[in-house]
Amino acid sequence: MNAHVSNAHVSHGGWPVLVLNADFRPLSYYPLSLWSWQDAIKAVFLDRVNIVAHYDRAIHSPNLEIQLPSVVSLKSFVKPSTHPAFTRFNVFLRDRFSCQYCGAPEDLTFDHIIPRSKGGQTTWENVVAACSPCNLRKGNLTPAQAKMFPRQTAFAPTVHQLHRNGRLFPPNYLHESWLDYLYWDTELDP
């Protein structure tokens, strides 16, 4: 079973299972590393995961009853990528899902700070999240020409920075058994 299984098929009412790496950290925060209960049970029987916590619900077969896991940890450590992929989603996550010109969270696209027609490259350092109205307003102009400057300097983020930003956008569903594993490394209030 692939440790990077997408959680697109996991529904709110479907008893999702939080997947932790062997060091008990989530494989990812955004999207949160979740498996369906069926995939988790399969991984248990293939001896690829340890069950860390359960739901108060069990499944039955003619000769077996097993409580549904709510948290599992991989038995083998999956080394996290050190350099995140340059994708539209990761640009939005780096920029905290807000337009870097006006701060709007809706209708996001991305903008080349220095337009490609003026030699700008499609790189971490030259692409920012932008709402469609700002992107249209800036058009094919440089920031100085448009008098529009990004709120932060565009940069290539680390995996840690993307994880930190991902924690700002928790999923709609968080089971109580997951909370000890999601935010255990965040600073506590005095």
Kinemage of the C-alpha trace (Angstrom):
@kinemage 1
@onewidth
@group {chain A} dominant
@subgroup {mainchain}
@vectorlist {calphas} color= white
{ca met a 1} P 0.000 0.000 0.000
{ca asn a 2} L 1.381 3.387 -0.977
{ca ala a 3} L 1.966 5.684 1.995
{ca his a 4} L 0.969 8.673 -0.091
{ca val a 5} L -2.555 7.451 -0.807
{ca ser a 6} L -4.835 10.330 -1.697
{ca asn a 7} L -7.625 11.103 0.715
{ca ala a 8} L -10.006 12.334 -1.983
{ca his a 9} L -12.181 9.236 -1.540
{ca val a 10} L -12.482 9.560 2.239
{ca ser a 11} L -15.867 10.934 3.220
{ca his a 12} L -16.852 12.631 6.490
{ca gly a 13} L -19.112 9.759 7.557
{ca gly a 14} L -16.788 7.044 6.296
{ca trp a 15} L -14.659 6.541 9.443
{ca pro a 16} L -11.433 8.036 8.030
{ca val a 17} L -8.129 6.949 9.541
{ca leu a 18} L -5.295 9.367 10.331
{ca val a 19} L -2.016 7.973 8.970
{ca leu a 20} L 1.153 8.726 10.903
{ca asn a 21} L 4.694 8.070 9.810
{ca ala a 22} L 6.768 5.698 11.948
{ca asp a 23} L 7.854 8.733 14.025
{ca phe a 24} L 4.164 9.427 14.852
{ca arg a 25} L 3.964 12.610 12.776
{ca pro a 26} L 1.288 12.890 10.084
{ca leu a 27} L 2.557 12.118 6.595
{ca ser a 28} L 1.093 15.464 5.536
{ca tyr a 29} L -1.012 18.199 7.087
{ca tyr a 30} L -2.698 19.656 4.038
{ca pro a 31} L -4.229 17.628 2.717
{ca leu a 32} L -4.289 15.707 5.964
{ca ser a 33} L -2.916 12.184 5.557
{ca leu a 34} L -6.052 10.057 5.729
{ca trp a 35} L -7.007 6.592 4.514
{ca ser a 36} L -10.392 4.974 4.307
{ca trp a 37} L -11.074 2.456 7.075
{ca gln a 38} L -10.984 -0.297 4.420
{ca asp a 39} L -7.434 0.650 3.346
{ca ala a 40} L -6.339 0.857 6.980
{ca ile a 41} L -7.745 -2.613 7.791
{ca lys a 42} L -5.991 -4.020 4.720
{ca ala a 43} L -2.694 -2.443 5.873
{ca val a 44} L -3.199 -3.953 9.357
{ca phe a 45} L -3.605 -7.449 7.894
{ca leu a 46} L -0.583 -6.919 5.621
{ca asp a 47} L 1.374 -5.973 8.789
{ca arg a 48} L 2.335 -2.552 7.410
{ca val a 49} L 0.831 -0.409 10.186
{ca asn a 50} L 0.236 -0.398 13.917
{ca ile a 51} L -3.154 0.622 15.259
{ca val a 52} L -2.684 3.579 17.611
{ca ala a 53} L -6.319 4.481 18.402
{ca his a 54} L -9.799 3.110 17.625
{ca tyr a 55} L -13.289 4.362 16.966
{ca asp a 56} L -16.105 3.068 19.173
{ca arg a 57} L -17.285 0.977 16.247
{ca ala a 58} L -16.391 -2.512 15.080
{ca ile a 59} L -16.767 -4.518 11.911
{ca his a 60} L -17.651 -8.197 11.960
{ca ser a 61} L -17.014 -11.236 9.825
{ca pro a 62} L -18.214 -14.761 10.610
{ca asn a 63} L -15.128 -15.468 12.742
{ca leu a 64} L -13.605 -12.054 13.522
{ca glu a 65} L -14.489 -8.740 15.110
{ca ile a 66} L -12.163 -5.774 14.774
{ca gln a 67} L -12.581 -2.258 16.074
{ca leu a 68} L -12.217 0.364 13.352
{ca pro a 69} L -8.892 2.151 13.674
{ca ser a 70} L -8.975 5.945 13.905
{ca val a 71} L -5.174 6.406 13.941
{ca val a 72} L -2.490 4.134 12.487
{ca ser a 73} L 1.283 4.493 12.271
{ca leu a 74} L 3.448 3.070 9.531
{ca lys a 75} L 5.871 0.372 10.619
{ca ser a 76} L 8.499 1.633 8.168
{ca phe a 77} L 9.557 5.260 8.160
{ca val a 78} L 8.792 7.128 4.925
{ca lys a 79} L 11.415 9.798 4.409
{ca pro a 80} L 9.645 13.081 3.701
{ca ser a 81} L 10.608 14.936 0.568
{ca thr a 82} L 13.047 17.745 1.315
{ca his a 83} L 12.046 19.875 -1.662
{ca pro a 84} L 8.337 20.322 -2.289
{ca ala a 85} L 7.105 20.010 -5.855
{ca phe a 86} L 6.511 23.276 -7.679
{ca thr a 87} L 2.750 22.973 -8.202
{ca arg a 88} L -0.148 25.402 -8.310
{ca phe a 89} L -1.475 23.916 -5.046
{ca asn a 90} L 1.879 24.342 -3.274
{ca val a 91} L 2.152 27.961 -4.476
{ca phe a 92} L -1.319 28.596 -3.016
{ca leu a 93} L -0.331 26.840 0.221
{ca arg a 94} L 2.902 28.850 0.481
{ca asp a 95} L 0.854 32.030 -0.021
{ca arg a 96} L -1.790 30.838 2.474
{ca phe a 97} L -4.548 30.720 -0.130
{ca ser a 98} L -4.710 34.490 -0.487
{ca cys a 99} L -4.011 36.932 -3.296
{ca gln a 100} L -0.569 38.410 -2.803
{ca tyr a 101} L -1.778 41.768 -4.113
{ca cys a 102} L -5.075 42.371 -2.278
{ca gly a 103} L -5.393 39.483 0.205
{ca ala a 104} L -8.610 38.035 -1.282
{ca pro a 105} L -9.069 34.287 -0.710
{ca glu a 106} L -11.417 33.717 -3.666
{ca asp a 107} L -10.987 33.076 -7.384
{ca leu a 108} L -7.262 32.345 -7.093
{ca thr a 109} L -4.953 31.833 -10.002
{ca phe a 110} L -1.250 32.547 -10.194
{ca asp a 111} L 0.702 35.505 -11.513
{ca his a 112} L 4.201 35.830 -12.908
{ca ile a 113} L 5.652 38.789 -10.983
{ca ile a 114} L 7.910 39.582 -13.945
{ca pro a 115} L 5.736 38.605 -16.935
{ca arg a 116} L 7.025 35.807 -19.143
{ca ser a 117} L 6.940 38.204 -22.103
{ca lys a 118} L 9.511 40.327 -20.237
{ca gly a 119} L 11.808 37.386 -19.427
{ca gly a 120} L 10.124 36.182 -16.224
{ca gln a 121} L 10.461 32.482 -15.474
{ca thr a 122} L 7.902 30.059 -14.063
{ca thr a 123} L 9.730 29.485 -10.774
{ca trp a 124} L 9.012 29.681 -7.041
{ca glu a 125} L 10.730 33.074 -6.959
{ca asn a 126} L 8.606 34.600 -9.759
{ca val a 127} L 5.123 33.143 -9.229
{ca val a 128} L 2.572 34.192 -6.592
{ca ala a 129} L -1.072 33.451 -5.864
{ca ala a 130} L -3.298 36.181 -7.279
{ca cys a 131} L -7.045 36.618 -7.561
{ca ser a 132} L -8.382 36.903 -11.102
{ca pro a 133} L -9.282 40.631 -10.796
{ca cys a 134} L -5.744 41.537 -9.634
{ca asn a 135} L -4.173 39.260 -12.229
{ca leu a 136} L -6.213 40.955 -14.974
{ca arg a 137} L -5.431 44.421 -13.589
{ca lys a 138} L -1.682 43.730 -13.472
{ca gly a 139} L -1.793 42.081 -16.877
{ca asn a 140} L 1.485 42.029 -18.758
{ca leu a 141} L 3.126 44.710 -16.607
{ca thr a 142} L 5.990 44.577 -14.139
{ca pro a 143} L 5.146 45.389 -10.512
{ca ala a 144} L 6.630 48.879 -10.910
{ca gln a 145} L 4.638 49.573 -14.080
{ca ala a 146} L 1.378 48.321 -12.510
{ca lys a 147} L 2.171 49.815 -9.083
{ca met a 148} L 1.216 46.422 -7.658
{ca phe a 149} L 3.710 44.663 -5.398
{ca pro a 150} L 3.312 41.238 -3.755
{ca arg a 151} L 2.715 41.291 0.006
{ca gln a 152} L 5.660 38.954 0.502
{ca thr a 153} L 8.715 38.145 -1.562
{ca ala a 154} L 8.150 34.981 -3.574
{ca phe a 155} L 10.411 32.160 -2.367
{ca ala a 156} L 10.973 28.421 -2.657
{ca pro a 157} L 9.414 27.027 0.550
{ca thr a 158} L 10.673 24.105 2.549
{ca val a 159} L 8.449 21.135 3.343
{ca his a 160} L 8.403 22.394 6.953
{ca gln a 161} L 7.062 25.792 5.865
{ca leu a 162} L 4.300 24.161 3.793
{ca his a 163} L 3.385 21.876 6.721
{ca arg a 164} L 3.246 24.882 9.036
{ca asn a 165} L 0.936 26.700 6.623
{ca gly a 166} L -1.153 23.556 6.166
{ca arg a 167} L -1.890 23.490 9.898
{ca leu a 168} L -3.650 26.840 9.461
{ca phe a 169} L -6.306 25.111 7.339
{ca pro a 170} L -7.619 22.149 9.361
{ca pro a 171} L -10.020 19.796 7.590
{ca asn a 172} L -13.760 19.965 8.217
{ca tyr a 173} L -13.605 16.747 10.219
{ca leu a 174} L -11.168 16.110 13.066
{ca his a 175} L -11.788 13.080 15.250
{ca glu a 176} L -10.832 13.616 18.910
{ca ser a 177} L -8.345 10.705 18.758
{ca trp a 178} L -6.341 12.590 16.114
{ca leu a 179} L -5.698 15.763 18.090
{ca asp a 180} L -2.746 14.433 20.096
{ca tyr a 181} L -0.914 13.665 16.846
{ca leu a 182} L -1.726 16.699 14.734
{ca tyr a 183} L -0.495 19.601 16.796
{ca trp a 184} L 1.895 18.084 19.339
{ca asp a 185} L 4.838 20.078 17.983
{ca thr a 186} L 3.144 23.477 18.032
{ca glu a 187} L 4.054 25.969 20.713
{ca leu a 188} L 1.782 25.991 23.739
{ca asp a 189} L 0.253 29.146 25.184
{ca pro a 190} L 1.548 30.075 28.675
